[in-house]
Amino acid sequence: MAEFEGRCEAVVDVTKPAFEGIEDFSTKEVGDLGEVLARTYLEDNGYELVDANWRTPFGEVDIIARSSDETIFVEVKSRRLLGCSLEDGHEEAPEEAVNAEKFERYAKMAEFYRMIHEEGTSIRFDVIGITFLSNRIAHIKHLQGGFWWEA
């Protein structure tokens, strides 16, 4: 896994079961819920959302956001570890599922994005890992700046 320059963590604990029925969700539904939670997290932390599920010939960018003058591509990985704590070590953390092949695809998507969008901007690559621990608690880990593509 790449070295990231920054790391933020948050735990979302809602007063009522916001993720009701998550134990029965398909993998895709867990992923979709994780992306919704990641977008909310980014907005709550001052990021401007530019696009979601942006498709290219090389793959899909889960979230495109802006902060200051940076464009940020965000890969979201979600898992459910119901009834476990993060220290139990039952599975790899979701953000650890991002591998070198994924980084290579994101490099191609960044070049494609810059061809379409004429503004000269650097593109930063972040990963957000979401671990659902219950139907009301989710752990969010935001790894910032794994790679940059300069304009």
Buried (B, 14 or more C-beta within 10 A) or exposed (E): BBEBEEEEEBEBEEEEEBBEEBEEBEEEEBBBBBBBBBBEBBEEEEBEBBEBEBEBEBBEBBBBBBBEEBBBBBBBBBBBBEEBEBEEEEEEBBBBBBEEEBBEBBBEBBEBBBEEBEEEBBBBBBBBBBBBBBBBBBBBBBBBBBBEBEE
